[in-house]
Amino acid sequence: MKKLLIAILTLESRLIIRKHKPFVIAVTGSVGKTSTKDAIYDVLKDSIGFVRKSEKSLNNEIGLPLTVIGVPNALYDLGAWARNVLVGLKLVLGGSEYPDCLVLEVGADHPGDIKRVVQWLHPDIAVMTKVSRTPVHVEFFKSPEEVFEEKAALAMAVKPGGVLVVYADDEKTLSLGERVKGRDVSVVSYGLNDAAAVRGSDMSVLYENGAPIGMSMKVSAMGEERTIQLKGILGETYAYPLLAAAAVGVSRKIPMDSIAKSLEGHVAPRGRMNVIPGINGSTLIDDTYNSSPDAVSAALAVMKTLQCTGSKIAVLGDMMELGKFSAGEHRRIGTEAAMSVNRLITVGQRSRLTAEEAIKGGLSADSVKSFDTSKEAAEHLKQTVQAGDIILVKGSQSMRMERVSSALLREPEKAAKLLVRQEKEWLAKP
């Protein structure tokens, strides 16, 4: 039944795009896809007409068609699925209003996922974010190299006359620009690298009353430079989505002033290095949407540089779907945590290796605690967090690390607005 539904929705999507001819921007990579997609939407929404983006992280074989058709995930409601199919059919047959531009997130959980998508989806602009050394979902692939090649399929699917926007701070990812040479595809690079066409520099943390509240960054492109300030977000990891969005804006000839204004007004997705007031005068850095080795390393790097009047605390849950790389990556993160924070709290069996390695790396045994569940970790932290502490909370989705952040909010009544997975369905799960 599911395969038949996917086939119908995919066929409708293919016919809708052929009929309505929207400008298509597709985003893939291992790190920051959703943040990049959302930032691109903000840059474009006031400049090129009616723009639609993938909601949340709908990026798979069923999420993409839902975005193209413009209908929600019906979950287990067969009647709602029937209505979704009917909406798609009306768009194929009728003259309904349709977006001028689609901003789509394209994921790859298994081999062949993107290669199947590009049989029917040929973007005008493809955006390649960082592809991690040990990406999430690698357990379903033979190697990280196979993951990279799967993602690269989107770059090779760009229409003639289109644009490839590519992450410049990794030679392998940047080399995709060489692959599209001779295919009438322009390449715009972005990053912190001096050679990037759209470059970020002079990043700094914004503080208020001794606590971090956001960051500032210079953005340079086409011989112009603007300084942007972003409240409520931290880290190089989030700089990259903004730079990617700026690169898309530049490729669409949007003025730099407009790009800078859009980026400053951008609200980061929940669960991505969000700076939130915590209990007892503490500060939360909520990064609970998901986790991967590179993302944890980046978050710890931010913690290492922050000014802090209390303790720096990392609360790290298991990183899932790493297959044979799991033990080694969890141990490596422990070594990095020992150099970045004063206290470490781990959640899950895999992360006990992180705790062990952190103690070997120099953290005292008293400053490292391990728990089986996020609820247990939350109860411990509620009793120990003090004024001036900065608490990083991160882990894979299934570890439910947002429960830790929820327990530590200074204003718990705002949880639905501030945190991920606050829908009734998620809250009801054990």
QUIZI-V75361 format. One record per helix or strand of 3 or more residues. SS is the DSSP state (H for helix, E for strand). FROM is the first residue (numbers start at 1). TO is the last residue. Records with the same first field share a line. If there is no record, write none. Layout:
SS=FROM-TO  FROM-TO
This chain:
H=2-20  33-44  63-69  78-93  113-117  138-140  144-155  171-174  176-179  236-251  256-264  279-281  293-305  323-338  352-360  365-367  374-384  397-399  402-408  412-418  424-427
E=23-28  51-53  101-105  125-128  163-167  186-191  198-208  211-221  224-231  274-278  283-287  312-317  343-347  368-371  390-394
